Structure formats: structure tokens, C-alpha cells
């Protein structure tokens, strides 16, 4: 499950002057392996992380002036691999 709450009260949102928080929860079983992931943007690499069932990874950032901030993550679970955009500033999360 992916959730992008702001430090303000917006659901899946952001505020112009505040940091934006990205939070990723693992709800997959630890077998065959825990969830491994690497998250990054053009400018920032959050790094490689291992999440066991029920754990989360979170970080905050300020959107760039041009409104082009994009964070994506590579997810690895057993033999399965997926890539998802976890934050895209071109999406208006305030209305979701």
C-alpha cells in the first residue's frame, strides 16, 4: 500500500510551503523474502532498504520550483520486480 500524506491535514496531499512526506508500508509476507526497495528522484537517492511485514519507509522533501518533482521506487520481492512512481508533483493529490 502506498500513501503520500502531507505534514498538513491533506489526504495524499502536499502543501506548497511545507515538506511533503512519502510513506511506504510493506504488507507483503516475509516469505519468500522481505520486501527490498530502492527509491530515488533525479536529484536524491533514498537508497536501498529492506522492509519486513508491517514496517515502513518514509522521507520528506520540498517540491522543486518548477513543479517537476518525481520520486520512484524499484520493488523487489522474491523473483518479482516492479517500478512505481510514488510521488509526482504534476498530480494534484489534494483532490484524491
Secondary structure, 3 states (H helix, E strand, C coil): CEECCECCCCCCCCCCCCCEEEEEECCCCCCCCCEEEEEECCCCEEEEEEECCCCEEEEEECCCCCCCCEEEEEEEECCEEEEEEEEECCCCHHHC
